[in-house]
Amino acid sequence: MKYRLMFTLVFALGSGLTTCLAQTETLDALTRSSHIIFVGRVMKLRAANVETLSSGPNTAIVRVEEVLDAPTGVAELKGQEVTVQLLRPEGVKAEQQAVFFTNGVLFGQHLAVKEVGELAVPADRAQLKAQIAAVRARMVEETLQARIRSSVLVSEGKVLSVKEIERIGGVSEHEADWAVAVVQIEAIEKGSFDRKTVDVYFPQSTDERWLLSPKFHVGQQGVWLLHREGKFGLPEGALTALSPLDFQPMAERDKVRRLVK
C-alpha cells in the first residue's frame, strides 16, 4: 500500500511537471509567432467591424479587456472592439473570454487581427504578462547573438571623427550618402585588428532603406558589431554597422560580452 501511494504521488507530480512544461513551451511558441497579445471577450460571432474585411464563419468581434503585449503603435487597445480572424471558430462561443495571440491584418478606424492561438485566461494576469515579456527579452538576445556571430569584429570604442566621402555609384532615390566614422578601439571582444582605429562606413541618409541604420557622431562611445560589406560599391573589405543592432551603447557592454562567449 505504501509503495502504491508513493507511485501515485510520483506519477501525479510527474504529470503536473509535464503539464507545466507543455504550457510553458506553448506560451513560448505562441508569443514568438504573434505581435499583438491581449485578453479579450467575444462580443459577436460571424461578424466584422472593418469595412474592407467580410464577415464569415471564422470572424468575430472581440472586446479587448487588457493588452498583454503589443507594438507601441497599437498598444492603446483596451476597451476597443477588434475583428479577429479565428484559428478554430468551431470552438468559440459568444461571451467567451480568452488570451488571444494575434498578428495585425488591417489597421484603420478599427483593427483586424489574425489569430495564431489562444490560451485560457489565468488567475494571475500579471504573471502571464511577465512571462510574455521574458520571452520577448530572449528573442531580442537571440537576434543580437546571431548578429554577433555574423560579425567579423566586435569592439568597444569612441568616434574620433566623421568624414563624408564622395558619392558611390549612380544617383538613386535611395542614395545612402555614405560617411566614415573613425573609431578609436578601446577593447576587442571578438576578432582581431592590427590598428588602433577602425574606419566604419555608415549611411547618413534617412531614406526608408537606411532609416534604422545607426548614424555616428564625434564623441560617441559604445560597442560596434562590424561586418564586411561587399555591396553598394564600398571599398573592398569595408567594415559597416548597418543593422540597428550593430551599435550598442556602453550600458549594453556586459550583455554583448556575455553573448560573445
C-alpha positions in Angstrom: 0.0 0.0 0.0 2.8 2.4 0.9 4.6 1.8 -2.4 1.4 2.2 -4.4 0.8 5.5 -2.7 4.3 6.6 -3.4 4.0 5.6 -7.1 0.7 7.5 -7.3 2.3 10.6 -5.8 5.4 10.4 -8.1 3.1 9.9 -11.1 0.9 12.9 -10.2 4.0 15.1 -9.6 5.5 14.0 -12.9 2.2 14.6 -14.8 2.0 18.1 -13.2 5.6 18.9 -14.2 4.9 17.7 -17.8 1.7 19.8 -18.0 3.7 22.8 -16.7 6.4 22.3 -19.2 3.9 21.9 -22.0 2.2 25.1 -21.1 5.5 26.9 -20.9 6.5 25.6 -24.4 3.1 26.6 -25.8 3.3 30.1 -24.4 6.8 30.5 -25.8 5.8 29.3 -29.3 2.6 31.4 -29.4 4.5 34.5 -28.2 7.2 34.1 -30.8 4.6 33.7 -33.6 2.5 36.7 -32.7 2.8 40.5 -32.3 -0.4 41.5 -30.6 -1.4 39.6 -27.4 -4.5 40.5 -25.4 -7.2 39.3 -23.0 -10.5 39.6 -24.9 -14.1 38.8 -24.7 -16.1 37.6 -27.7 -18.9 40.0 -28.3 -20.3 38.7 -31.6 -19.7 35.7 -33.8 -19.6 35.7 -37.7 -19.1 39.5 -37.6 -16.6 42.1 -38.5 -16.3 45.9 -37.9 -13.7 46.6 -40.7 -15.3 47.7 -43.9 -12.7 46.0 -46.2 -13.0 42.6 -44.4 -16.0 40.5 -45.0 -17.6 38.8 -42.0 -17.9 35.0 -42.1 -17.8 31.8 -40.1 -14.2 32.5 -39.0 -14.6 36.1 -37.9 -15.7 37.6 -34.6 -15.8 40.9 -32.9 -13.8 40.8 -29.7 -13.6 43.5 -27.0 -10.0 44.0 -25.7 -10.0 43.8 -21.9 -6.3 44.0 -21.3 -3.3 44.3 -23.6 -0.5 42.0 -22.6 2.0 42.7 -25.4 1.8 44.9 -28.5 3.9 47.3 -30.6 3.8 50.9 -29.5 1.5 52.0 -32.3 -1.3 49.7 -31.3 -0.7 49.5 -27.5 -3.8 51.6 -26.6 -6.4 49.0 -27.5 -8.0 48.4 -24.1 -11.8 48.8 -24.3 -11.8 48.7 -28.1 -13.6 46.2 -30.3 -11.4 44.4 -32.9 -12.2 41.9 -35.6 -10.5 38.6 -35.1 -10.0 36.0 -37.8 -10.3 32.9 -35.6 -8.0 30.0 -35.9 -10.6 27.4 -34.8 -14.0 29.1 -35.0 -15.9 25.9 -34.2 -14.8 26.0 -30.6 -15.6 29.7 -29.9 -18.7 30.9 -28.1 -20.2 34.3 -27.6 -19.1 35.9 -24.3 -16.1 33.6 -24.2 -13.0 35.1 -22.6 -9.5 34.1 -23.7 -5.9 35.3 -24.2 -5.6 35.9 -27.9 -2.3 35.6 -29.7 -2.6 37.5 -33.0 -1.0 39.4 -35.8 -2.3 42.6 -37.4 -4.1 42.3 -40.7 -5.8 45.7 -41.3 -5.2 48.9 -39.5 -7.8 51.7 -39.8 -10.7 53.1 -37.7 -10.8 49.6 -36.3 -8.2 46.9 -36.1 -8.4 43.5 -37.7 -6.1 40.7 -36.5 -5.5 37.1 -37.4 -5.3 34.6 -34.5 -2.4 32.2 -34.2 -3.6 30.6 -31.0 -5.3 31.2 -27.7 -5.0 30.2 -24.0 -7.4 30.3 -21.1 -7.2 33.4 -19.0 -5.1 32.7 -15.9 -6.0 33.9 -12.4 -2.7 35.8 -12.3 -2.6 38.0 -15.4 0.5 39.9 -14.2 2.5 36.7 -14.1 1.4 35.8 -17.6 2.4 39.3 -18.8 5.8 38.9 -17.1 6.3 35.5 -18.8 5.5 37.0 -22.2 7.9 39.9 -21.6 10.6 37.3 -20.7 10.1 35.5 -24.0 10.4 38.8 -25.8 13.6 39.6 -24.0 15.0 36.2 -25.0 14.0 36.9 -28.6 15.9 40.2 -28.6 19.0 38.5 -27.1 18.8 35.7 -29.7 18.7 38.2 -32.5 21.6 40.1 -31.1 23.6 36.9 -30.6 23.0 36.0 -34.2 24.3 39.4 -35.3 27.3 39.0 -33.1 28.1 35.6 -34.7 27.9 37.0 -38.2 30.3 39.9 -37.3 34.0 39.8 -38.1 34.9 42.3 -35.3 33.2 43.3 -32.1 35.0 46.3 -30.5 34.4 48.9 -27.9 35.5 52.4 -28.9 34.9 56.1 -29.4 34.3 58.1 -32.5 37.2 60.4 -33.1 36.0 61.9 -36.4 33.4 61.6 -39.1 34.3 62.1 -42.8 32.0 62.4 -45.7 33.1 60.6 -48.8 32.5 61.0 -52.5 29.3 59.7 -53.9 29.5 56.0 -54.5 27.6 54.6 -57.5 25.0 56.3 -59.6 22.3 58.7 -58.5 19.3 56.9 -56.8 16.3 57.9 -54.8 17.7 55.5 -52.1 21.1 57.1 -52.1 22.9 56.1 -48.9 25.1 59.2 -48.6 28.0 57.2 -47.2 30.3 58.6 -44.5 33.1 57.1 -42.5 33.4 57.2 -38.7 37.0 56.8 -37.5 36.6 54.8 -34.2 39.3 54.5 -31.6 39.5 50.9 -30.5 39.4 50.6 -26.7 38.9 46.9 -26.4 38.2 44.0 -28.8 35.6 41.4 -27.8 35.7 39.3 -30.9 38.1 39.0 -33.8 41.5 40.8 -34.2 42.6 44.1 -35.7 46.2 45.4 -36.1 45.5 49.1 -35.8 44.3 51.4 -33.0 41.5 52.9 -35.1 39.0 51.4 -37.4 37.0 53.0 -40.3 33.3 52.3 -40.1 31.2 53.1 -43.2 27.7 54.1 -42.5 24.8 55.7 -44.4 23.8 59.3 -43.4 20.6 59.1 -45.4 17.2 58.9 -43.6 15.6 57.3 -46.6 13.4 54.4 -45.6 16.0 51.9 -46.8 18.6 53.4 -44.4 16.4 55.0 -41.7 17.2 52.4 -39.0 20.9 52.1 -39.7 23.0 53.7 -36.9 24.3 57.3 -37.6 27.5 58.2 -35.8 28.9 61.4 -34.4 32.1 62.6 -32.8 32.5 61.6 -29.2 30.0 58.7 -29.4 31.0 55.7 -27.3 29.8 52.2 -27.5 30.2 48.7 -28.9 30.4 48.1 -32.6 29.4 44.8 -34.3 31.2 45.2 -37.6 30.6 43.3 -40.8 32.4 43.1 -44.1 30.3 44.6 -46.8 30.9 43.7 -50.5 27.9 45.6 -51.9 26.9 49.2 -52.5 30.2 50.0 -54.3 32.1 50.3 -51.0 35.9 49.7 -50.9 36.9 46.0 -50.8 36.9 44.8 -47.2 34.9 47.8 -45.9 33.6 47.4 -42.4 30.0 48.5 -41.7 27.4 48.7 -39.0 24.1 48.7 -40.9 21.7 46.9 -38.6 20.2 48.8 -35.7 21.8 46.0 -33.6 25.3 46.7 -34.9 25.9 49.6 -32.4 25.2 49.0 -28.7 25.5 51.7 -26.0 28.1 51.2 -23.3 25.3 50.2 -20.9 24.9 47.1 -23.0 28.6 46.1 -23.0 28.2 43.4 -20.4 25.4 41.8 -22.3 27.4 41.8 -25.5 30.4 40.3 -23.7 28.2 37.5 -22.4 26.7 36.7 -25.8 30.1 36.7 -27.5 31.2 33.7 -25.4 
